[in-house]
């Protein structure tokens, strides 16, 4: 998978799971204290992918309706998982939205307007 320019190596594609903690977001009658967000991107190497994924999630969170409803702090972001993506992952589409969880670590189902 080249970018079409001779002599250039393809840039790897990664999926990074970013975890955010420290929030207090009311969701469906309970309070989410954290979230997971899957990010797919191209990067030179895994470290670059991690840095870019955290920057993207930080920016997306700040611009989201969730940030306005958050009763806690801005999320503390860490990397939960990173992996390389094969070419066929593009066919599956990029995951969107946040996966919220409560203090017990159990996922909090969010309605379509909240993801």
N, C-alpha and C positions, 0 to 999 in steps of 0.2 A: 504494500500500500504506500506508494510514493505520492508526493505532492505534485508530481509531474515535471519537476526540475531535475535535470541530470546531475548525478553526483551527490544528491541529497538522500540521507537515510530517512525512512519513515519515523514519525514521532509516535512513541507508544501511547496507548490509550489506557487509562486507569479508572477503576471504580473505588472511591474513597467513602468510607462511612464515617461521618463526622458526628460526634456526640456533643450535645450542649447540656450543661447542668447549671443549677443556680437560679432557674426561673421559678415563678409561681404563677402559672397560667390557668385560669378557670376554664375547664373543658367539661361539658356535659355533667355538671353537678359535682365535680371533683376538681382537684388541683394537680396539674402536671408540673413536675419538678425538673423535667428534662425532656430531651428529644434526640432522635437519630435522624440524620438526613443523608441520603445516598447521592453522591455527586459523581458524574462521569465526565472525564476531561482528558485532553491530550497534554502531556508534559514530557520534559526531557528525561526525567528520572523519577523514582518514587518520592524523593524528598521534595522536589519541585511540585509534584502532584499534591502532596500533603499541604504544603504552604498555600498553593492556589485554591485548594478545596476549602480550607479554613477561611481564607479571605472572601471567597464567594458566599459561603454560608453566613459569615458575619454581615456582609453587605445585604444579602437577601433578607436576613432576619430584621435588620434595622429598618428596612423599607416595608416590612410586612405589617398586616393588621395585628398579628400576634404580639409584636413589640409594643403596640399601643395598649393592649389588654394585659400585658405582663405586669404582675404586682411585685415581682422579685427583681433581681439584678439582671443586667445584661448577661446572656449565657456565657459561661466559661467553656470554650471549645477545645476538644481534644480529638485525636484520631482513634477510632475504635478498630478500624480494619482498612486495609488497602490491598488491592489485587489488580493484576493485569487483565485487560479485556481482550478477548479474541475478536476478530473481524465480525463474526456473526452476531455479537451482542448488539450491534447497531440495528439489527432487524427487530429486536425486542423492544426498542424504545428506551428512552431515559426515564428513570423513576422521578416522580415529582412529589413535592410536599414533605411534611414532617411526620414522623412517627413519635407521638408523645407517650411518656410513661410517668407513672405515679411514684410515690415514695417507696412502695413495695416492689418496684421494678416491673410491674405488670403494664402492658400496653393499654393506653386509654383510647377506646374507639372515638375517632373524631368524625363529625359529619362532613359532607362534601365541601361545605363553605369554610371548614376549619383546616383543611389539609393544604 
